[in-house]
Amino acid sequence: MAVNIVKSKEELGEGLSFNIEGLKRVGSTLILHGWIIDPAMRLRSIALGRPGSSHSLELLSRLVRFERADVANAFKADASSPLTCGGFAVAFNDIPDVAHLERLAIGFVSANGNAYVETVPIVAISPEGDQLASLLGILPDMQMDAQRCERYYEPLFAAITSAQDDARLAFDQTYKDADQVKLAPAETPVLSVIIPLYGPTRFERTQIPALAALRQRDWEIILAVDDPRSLAAVRENAKRLSTMYGIDIRVLASERNLGFSGINNLASQHARADHLLFLNSDCFISDATPIHQAMAWLRGDGTGAVGFRLLYPDRTVQHDGMSIGLWSDNKAFVLNEHPRRGLPANLVQKTPLNDRACMVTAACLLIRRETFQAVGGFDLIYLRGDFEDSDLCLKLIDRGLRLGIVRTNTMFHLERQTIVSQEGGVRQKITLVNSFIYSRRWQKLLTGNLAPLELVA
């Protein structure tokens, strides 16, 4: 078909109209979004390329289309079908060396052969805070399906999380009780307790005294700071608390925010013990016995990791193992469920009947360092939590390793006290996209019969 280049959008004819609202760049990924009016569905091509180049990338078939009541009202158009009146968005990384480009040309071609081309500036953004909320809000409704994930959310998430790959240590110092007699260098600890810290809500001032009360001198306590803004405060707290409670406290920090997986992986690489205990900063241990029982179990053949029953402060169950659930009964979106959550702990048996719990949370998880490194640690593909721990569990199961749980009523979890509030459905969107990535990766295992957790104690 011959193409006739026209000078204005209006000359496309056939009732076509459109507007490019943004061409954004996150790393090497581009996000194009706007709206289209096409009452007769005569749009045949949307091509994007470098100005002056004959090579272009066809995007029309890759668009996510969605309702835009504001556009329909402005044009007095029928809003019942996003294909004839609505918004569009797509994320892609098909254009090489995009970081060096300032603009791209976008061409719209109608069925009559008319084509309109305009150049659009590329705006580079860092997807933090409000910027992330804005990117997720480009698709304004809460609908979620495989097409939306594949065409928009998954490429966006990949661009955000890829920055964690080259994480480097920016700070590493151990604070000791100044009054202790300085002896020869300490022996290798038997356990490294890794506590990730992010944001203003932290619990080191109460968690460190609780750990000191356990009197485990051969445990290495690591505060892994994932927020450069809070490093100075954490250092001051560690210095003061080490003297007050006679406990060594090691502070590690990354050069930038790495997320849950990234900071835990970085800390594990620098931990000194053969066993790692990943412990959320709002988790509290009142008895060291379950930890020793779990370490003894891990020394057996074919063992992978151990989780622990966690209680709310009112002594009801927060975590007693995780099972598999579905979002809106959709097999493309598997969720982690917590059987027996909210039940009084003294009424829950150590071996519940028909127990579906087959995985454990990383809020308090014990694993051998060698095993953790062998499976690649926590995966970086999940944005801001939700599935790193169950993904780790499935990696262990996939290798034929067993998962165990200690069901004593001596560990507590305040749950989500350190996660920054995210409004406007942002948290739910992140969870569902993570769920889609996780569900597709582990489809075979998740649709099989996973063995229940082994009772350690």
Protein Blocks (a to p, Z undefined) as FASTA:
>chain_A
ZZdddfbfklngnoiacddfbdcdehjaccdddddddfkopafbdcdddehiabdcdfkl
mpccdddfklmmmnopafkbmklgccdddddfkbghklmpcbdcdddddfkopacddddd
ddddddehjlmmmmmmmpmbfcdcfklmmmmmmmmmmmmmmmmmmgccfbdcddddfkbc
cdddddddfbdcddddedjbdcklmmmmmmmmnopakbccddddfbfklmmmmmmmmmmm
mmmnopacdddddfbdebjmlmmmmmmmmpmbfbdcdddfkbccfbfklmmmmmmmmmpg
hiabdcdddddfkopafbgcjadddehhiaklccdddehihiafklpcfbdghiabfbdc
fkbccddfklmmmnopaafkbggihjlmmmmmmmmmmnopacdddddffbcceehplgcc
deehlmmmmmmmmmmmmmmmmmmmmmmccdddddfZZ
